[in-house]
């Protein structure tokens, strides 16, 4: 057994200003230092903050090796962004480059305090692609939910097979309405039963426009007509949905994955925070493959939500915190894990952050310090996953070098 002592413990529920945690793979005991007794393998936190590891609620691991790539493009709308950049890139991914992407993304995620993630994968090589990602994440004991983006630009039967073959998958992956024919949606619907889907919805207004012109209905209505909106389905983005679509999402008990920074980068618009909040539609927060910094996404959720409404009073800290907590609860429900709390019985996935406040910290203002202080440039001193140290003194404990040859070969194909 191990013990972390002399730490400020906060799990978005309670705050212990001077505490300890005894743990192995799971947390065995949590308390105040005045009550600490026992002889364990001790790690002295020296007044640092101990927080749960973060969850990335929607990402694309395959995008990792695109950073700085030689692919030139001048897209003028969202479809051209896909056609000129991402669809050219992902079709060139081989199993080797998928492996390097997953390795790099996992290591960078840990360095940013992210210990769990939900991935939405696409690549020219379909078969075994999810298992390659799975192995790289498992090597680092990171928890994950994976799926493959079924799309008419791929072999649909192979996409279906890959989703179903990956035994850890709790979602069936679909790209977006605009890349899926009625025939494909019908085939998927007949295949998945009550399995939740993971799909991009109304990320741009073009997704809605094409659905209306080609199918005479909006995106969410179309998915619902095919019986695809199963409980716990992830609908990523939902920037351009209307009130009727939002009501359907709520009635079907789906969740919306918001990706603030990616949406700003693609200039596709701001999500309607007021609409989602009024209907109490729960959110996940992700990076959409644009880096790994989930902490920054929660800051941007706050800023973008206020900008969406044009009123800085509409998005408060309690609401942001409730979405963060919901993400953990959602992931635990699907994965069967116990992340997001620092209390007995929960998984030992947590981070130590060396944050020294110039202003007082107590139970009443702790989350404000987390969001605007700790999250401002989060780089954990130490990261534990399943009780095993993965980051120590800001460095990876097991740092695997990324193959330059595989990356350069990918870029040559581009």
C-alpha positions in Angstrom: 0.0 0.0 0.0 1.0 3.6 -0.6 0.2 6.9 1.0 0.2 10.5 -0.2 0.5 12.8 2.7 0.4 16.6 3.3 -1.9 17.4 0.4 -4.8 19.7 -0.3 -7.5 17.2 -1.5 -10.3 18.3 -3.7 -12.6 16.2 -5.9 -15.2 18.8 -6.9 -17.2 17.7 -3.9 -15.3 18.1 -0.6 -12.1 20.0 0.2 -9.6 18.8 2.8 -6.9 21.5 3.3 -4.3 19.1 4.9 -5.0 15.5 4.1 -3.8 12.1 3.1 -4.8 9.2 0.8 -3.9 5.6 1.3 -4.3 3.5 -1.9 -3.2 0.7 -4.1 -5.2 0.2 -7.3 -8.2 1.6 -5.5 -8.4 4.3 -2.7 -8.4 2.6 0.7 -8.7 5.6 3.0 -8.9 9.4 2.9 -8.7 11.8 5.8 -7.1 14.7 7.6 -3.4 14.6 8.4 -4.1 14.8 12.1 -5.6 11.3 11.8 -2.9 9.8 9.7 -1.3 6.6 11.1 0.5 3.7 9.6 3.6 2.7 7.8 3.3 2.7 4.0 5.3 3.6 0.9 4.9 7.4 1.6 4.9 10.2 -1.0 5.1 13.6 0.6 2.8 16.0 -1.4 4.3 19.0 0.3 1.1 21.1 0.2 0.3 20.4 -3.4 -3.3 19.9 -4.6 -4.5 16.3 -5.2 -7.3 16.2 -7.8 -9.0 13.4 -9.8 -7.5 12.8 -13.2 -9.3 14.5 -16.1 -11.6 13.0 -18.7 -11.5 13.9 -22.4 -15.1 13.5 -23.4 -14.7 13.6 -27.2 -11.4 13.4 -29.1 -9.7 12.1 -32.2 -6.4 10.4 -31.4 -5.7 9.8 -35.1 -5.1 13.6 -35.5 -1.9 13.6 -33.4 0.6 13.2 -36.3 -1.0 15.9 -38.3 0.6 18.7 -36.2 2.8 20.7 -38.5 2.2 18.5 -41.5 3.0 19.6 -45.1 -0.6 19.3 -46.3 -1.6 22.7 -47.7 -5.2 23.7 -48.1 -7.4 26.8 -48.4 -10.9 25.6 -47.3 -13.8 28.1 -47.4 -16.4 26.1 -45.6 -16.6 23.2 -43.2 -17.1 20.6 -45.8 -13.9 21.8 -47.5 -12.1 21.5 -44.2 -13.0 17.9 -44.2 -12.3 17.2 -47.8 -9.1 19.2 -48.1 -7.6 18.3 -44.8 -9.0 15.6 -42.5 -10.3 13.2 -45.1 -7.0 13.4 -47.0 -5.1 12.8 -43.8 -7.0 10.0 -42.2 -7.1 7.8 -45.3 -3.3 7.7 -45.3 -3.1 6.3 -41.7 -1.7 2.8 -41.5 -1.7 0.6 -38.4 1.9 1.7 -37.7 1.0 5.4 -37.8 -2.2 4.8 -35.8 0.0 3.1 -33.1 2.4 6.1 -33.0 -0.6 8.5 -32.9 -2.0 6.6 -29.9 1.3 6.4 -28.2 2.0 10.1 -28.5 -1.6 11.1 -27.6 -1.6 9.0 -24.5 1.7 10.4 -23.3 0.8 14.0 -23.9 -2.6 13.4 -22.2 -0.9 12.2 -19.1 1.4 15.2 -19.1 -1.8 17.3 -19.0 -3.4 15.3 -16.2 -5.9 13.4 -18.5 -6.2 9.8 -17.4 -9.4 8.8 -19.2 -10.8 9.5 -22.7 -13.6 8.8 -25.2 -12.2 8.5 -28.7 -13.9 8.7 -32.2 -11.5 7.1 -34.7 -11.2 7.1 -38.5 -8.4 5.8 -40.7 -7.9 4.3 -44.2 -7.1 0.9 -42.5 -10.2 -0.1 -40.6 -9.6 -3.6 -39.4 -7.8 -3.9 -36.1 -7.4 -0.1 -35.8 -9.3 0.1 -32.5 -7.3 -2.7 -31.0 -4.1 -0.9 -31.8 -5.3 2.2 -30.0 -6.6 0.0 -27.1 -3.2 -1.6 -26.6 -1.3 1.7 -26.4 -3.8 3.1 -23.8 -3.8 -0.1 -21.9 0.0 -0.1 -21.6 -0.4 3.2 -19.7 -3.5 1.9 -17.8 -5.6 4.7 -19.2 -9.3 4.2 -19.2 -11.1 4.6 -22.5 -14.1 4.1 -24.7 -13.4 3.7 -28.4 -15.4 3.5 -31.7 -14.8 3.8 -35.4 -16.4 6.5 -37.5 -18.7 4.6 -39.9 -19.1 6.6 -43.1 -20.0 6.1 -46.7 -16.5 7.1 -47.7 -15.3 3.8 -46.2 -16.4 0.2 -46.6 -19.5 0.4 -44.4 -19.5 -3.4 -43.6 -15.9 -3.2 -42.4 -16.8 -0.1 -40.3 -19.6 -2.0 -38.7 -17.4 -5.1 -38.2 -14.7 -3.1 -36.5 -17.1 -1.4 -34.1 -18.7 -4.7 -33.1 -15.4 -6.6 -32.9 -13.9 -4.3 -30.4 -15.2 -5.8 -27.2 -14.5 -2.8 -25.0 -16.5 -0.5 -27.1 -19.6 0.9 -25.5 -20.5 3.2 -28.5 -21.1 2.5 -32.1 -19.3 5.1 -34.1 -20.8 7.2 -36.9 -19.2 10.2 -38.6 -22.0 12.7 -39.4 -25.4 12.8 -41.1 -23.9 14.4 -44.2 -21.6 11.4 -44.8 -24.2 8.7 -44.2 -26.8 7.5 -46.6 -30.3 6.2 -45.7 -29.1 2.8 -46.6 -26.2 2.9 -44.2 -28.3 4.3 -41.4 -30.8 1.6 -41.9 -28.1 -1.1 -41.9 -26.6 0.3 -38.7 -29.9 0.6 -37.0 -30.7 -3.1 -37.7 -27.3 -4.0 -36.3 -26.8 -2.2 -33.0 -29.9 -2.8 -31.0 -29.8 -0.5 -27.9 -26.1 0.3 -28.2 -25.5 4.0 -27.9 -24.0 5.8 -30.9 -21.2 8.4 -31.0 -21.7 10.9 -33.8 -21.0 14.4 -34.9 -24.2 16.4 -35.1 -24.7 19.9 -36.6 -21.1 20.8 -36.1 -21.6 23.2 -39.0 -24.8 24.7 -40.5 -24.0 22.7 -43.6 -24.8 19.4 -41.8 -28.3 20.7 -41.2 -28.7 22.3 -44.7 -27.7 19.0 -46.4 -30.0 17.0 -44.2 -33.0 19.3 -45.0 -32.3 19.5 -48.8 -31.5 15.8 -49.2 -33.8 14.2 -46.7 -36.4 16.9 -45.9 -35.6 16.8 -42.2 -33.1 18.1 -39.7 -30.2 16.0 -38.5 -31.5 14.9 -35.1 -35.0 14.1 -36.5 -33.3 12.0 -39.2 -31.3 10.0 -36.7 -34.4 9.5 -34.5 -36.4 8.3 -37.5 -33.9 5.5 -37.9 -34.1 4.6 -34.2 -30.5 5.5 -33.6 -30.8 7.8 -30.6 -30.3 5.2 -27.9 -29.8 6.1 -24.2 -26.3 7.5 -23.5 -25.6 8.3 -27.1 -23.0 11.0 -27.6 -24.0 13.7 -30.0 -20.8 15.8 -30.5 -21.0 19.6 -31.1 -24.8 20.2 -31.7 -24.0 23.9 -32.5 -26.8 24.4 -35.0 -29.6 22.3 -33.6 -33.0 23.9 -33.0 -35.3 23.6 -30.0 -37.2 20.6 -31.4 -34.0 18.7 -31.9 -32.9 19.6 -28.4 -36.1 18.3 -27.0 -35.6 15.0 -28.8 -32.0 14.7 -27.4 -33.4 15.3 -23.9 -36.3 12.8 -24.3 -33.9 10.1 -25.7 -31.5 10.6 -22.7 -28.6 11.4 -25.0 -25.6 13.6 -24.1 -23.9 16.5 -26.0 -20.2 16.7 -26.3 -19.0 20.3 -26.4 -15.6 21.1 -27.9 -15.2 24.9 -27.4 -11.7 25.5 -28.8 -12.1 23.3 -31.9 -15.3 25.1 -32.8 -13.6 28.4 -32.5 -10.7 27.1 -34.7 -13.1 25.9 -37.4 -15.2 29.0 -37.2 -18.4 27.0 -37.1 -20.2 29.0 -34.4 -21.0 28.9 -30.7 -23.2 26.3 -29.1 -26.5 27.5 -27.6 -25.7 27.3 -24.0 -29.1 28.7 -22.9 -31.0 26.1 -24.9 -29.1 23.1 -23.5 -29.2 24.5 -20.0 -33.0 25.2 -20.1 -33.6 21.6 -21.1 -31.0 20.3 -18.6 -29.2 18.4 -21.3 -26.0 17.0 -19.8 -22.7 17.7 -21.4 -19.3 16.1 -22.0 -16.3 18.3 -22.6 -13.6 17.4 -25.1 -10.8 18.6 -27.3 -12.1 17.2 -30.6 -8.5 16.1 -31.3 -7.2 19.7 -31.2 -4.6 18.9 -28.5 -5.0 17.2 -25.2 -5.6 20.2 -22.8 -8.9 19.3 -21.3 -8.4 21.7 -18.4 -8.3 24.6 -20.9 -11.5 23.4 -22.5 -13.4 23.9 -19.2 -12.2 27.5 -19.1 -13.3 28.0 -22.7 -16.6 26.4 -21.9 -17.1 29.1 -19.4 -16.1 31.9 -21.7 -17.9 30.5 -24.8 -21.0 29.8 -22.9 -21.2 33.4 -21.7 -20.5 34.6 -25.2 -23.2 32.3 -26.7 -25.8 34.0 -24.5 -24.4 37.5 -24.5 -24.7 37.5 -20.8 -21.9 36.9 -18.3 -24.4 35.9 -15.6 -25.9 32.9 -17.4 -22.9 30.5 -16.9 -21.8 30.2 -13.3 -19.1 28.1 -11.7 -21.6 25.7 -10.2 -22.9 24.9 -13.7 -19.4 24.3 -15.0 -18.6 22.1 -12.0 -21.8 20.1 -12.5 -20.8 19.3 -16.1 -17.4 18.1 -15.0 -19.0 15.8 -12.4 -21.5 14.6 -15.0 -18.7 13.6 -17.3 -17.2 11.3 -14.6 -20.6 9.8 -13.8 -21.3 9.2 -17.4 -18.0 7.5 -18.1 -18.3 5.3 -14.9 -21.8 4.2 -16.0 -20.6 3.0 -19.4 -17.2 1.8 -18.5 -17.9 0.3 -15.1 -15.1 2.3 -13.6 -15.0 4.6 -10.5 -13.2 7.7 -11.4 -13.7 11.4 -10.5 -13.8 11.2 -6.7 -11.1 10.9 -4.1 -12.8 8.6 -1.6 -12.7 5.0 -0.4 -13.4 2.5 -3.2 -12.7 4.8 -6.1 -10.0 4.1 -8.7 -6.6 5.6 -7.8 -6.5 8.0 -10.8 -5.4 11.3 -9.6 -2.9 14.2 -10.1 -0.7 16.3 -7.9 -0.5 20.0 -8.9 1.9 22.4 -7.4 -0.4 25.4 -7.1 0.3 28.1 -4.6 -2.5 30.7 -4.3 -1.8 34.4 -3.5 -5.3 34.6 -2.1 -7.2 32.5 0.5 -8.6 29.1 -0.5 -11.5 27.4 1.3 -14.5 25.2 0.6 -16.5 28.3 -0.6 -14.1 29.4 -3.4 -12.1 26.3 -4.1 -13.6 25.6 -7.6 -12.9 29.2 -8.6 -9.2 28.6 -7.8 -9.3 25.3 -9.8 -10.9 26.8 -12.9 -9.0 30.1 -13.1 -5.8 29.1 -11.3 -5.0 25.4 -11.5 -6.5 25.0 -15.0 -4.9 28.1 -16.4 -1.7 26.2 -17.3 -2.2 22.7 -15.9 1.0 20.6 -15.8 0.8 18.1 -13.0 3.9 17.4 -10.9 2.7 13.7 -10.5 0.1 11.6 -12.1 -1.1 8.2 -10.8 -3.3 5.8 -12.9 -4.6 2.7 -11.2 -2.2 3.5 -8.3 0.8 3.5 -10.6 2.9 6.6 -11.1 2.9 7.7 -14.7 4.3 11.2 -14.3 6.9 12.1 -11.7 8.4 15.5 -11.3 6.8 16.6 -14.5 8.3 13.8 -16.6 7.0 10.6 -18.0 8.1 7.6 -16.0 8.1 5.5 -19.2 8.8 7.7 -22.1 8.5 5.9 -25.4 10.1 7.7 -28.3 7.8 8.3 -31.4 9.2 6.8 -34.6 10.3 9.6 -36.9 10.4 7.3 -39.9 6.8 6.4 -39.5 5.8 10.0 -39.2 7.9 11.1 -42.2 6.5 8.2 -44.3 3.0 9.4 -43.5 3.9 12.9 -44.5 5.4 11.7 -47.8 2.1 10.0 -48.6 0.3 13.3 -47.9 
